[in-house]
């Protein structure tokens, strides 16, 4: 019996080492191909099995990403807001089917419930509601103090009757943050710190409240810089604050919270994951509600056209502040993706296998989905699922035109356009290229 136990233990160690090596090899290759520009952390049963960083935290200074680099969680922040609201539910301070106006009388839609805000079935529009205020003052940074005013001045009404459909709404989560403040009698930042960050033992996380002087210059030296390819004739990345087309999203709309602006490392987000699933933050019955797909007024479960970020077979739905992933061979997972100009984030917890995937990227791009999909496949010894993305012929053509001239660009176009397996040419991108040159 002792020999069997020793043999089994040795086989287990060998299996774990082989898995670690395959994961390491994959992500090392992605670093070499400049497709990992951020941080990845994989865990099983709360224990880290792989952690890696790659690329630059700041392209201009060539400062590298490292394990202590902090990223704006973007929409992963919604999971924290949801937990805060659900904690208040557990304490008897609210009911999920209460109408929001019961607690926030200035909210202009008396038919919308707290549950509908949490599940994005309220019919509220997205950040276009702030366009009126920014139009009056294009140097304005919208904050949560402006959310009610923006909603009250919005003259196009709800997108649908609350509960009839699903439509992602960032302002809805800003309203939920205001609700937390009203019922707790404290600031949202203080509530998160006392009721989530401290119980989860998170020490490198905070809610960022940007001002005009800090939107582009956050004093936190561990916070990464966001980068984009600024025009269709550029191949290199540039700091997003130098690209005017993103100004409304990353400057004017930078100051709201509840839907974004929680700043964290990968390690601290894992601590949140452990605290959530060990019962330190919510009751077990509440977690079960949280991870139940939303049903519309029709009685039908809402399913997305495709899973957020995650590729391959499966379908996605939404619960209460958490996305839900149902994948053949993997079972049910929950988590959230996040996106801002120059940034992509992803958090997933597989309920059956107790596996966690956390990934941040401070250059947004199509390859991010491949990275997070590979992570869950590698953790489970499955053949890799990788979507092949064709290279944009528009970007090659534009860059060649800028650096070598029109004639050289024409030659490149003629040589490559027939290779439709490797390159793609899109009319919309060519139109944007023309605009960029103008």
Secondary structure, DSSP 8 states (H G I E B T S, - for coil): -HHHHHHHHHHHHHHHHHHHHHHHHHHHHHHHTT---EEEEEEETTEEEEEEEESEEETTTTEE--TT-BEE-GGGHHHHHHHHHHHHHHTTS--TTSBGGGT-TT-S-TT-BHHHHHTT-S----GGGGHHHHHH-TT---BGGGHHHHHHH--S--SSSTTSS----HHHHHHHHHHHHHHHTS-HHHHHIIIIITTTT--S-EE----TTTSS--S-TTB---EE--STT--S-EEGGG-GGGHIIIIITTB--SSS-EEE-HHHHHHHHHHHHTTSSS-HHHHHHHTS--B-TTS-B---SS-SS--SS-EEEE-SSSEEEEETTTEEEEEEEEEETTEEEEEEEETTTTEEEEEEESB--TTHHHHHHHHHHHHTT---------EEHHHHHHHHHHHH-HHHHHHHHHHHTT-TTTEE--HHHHHHHHHHH-
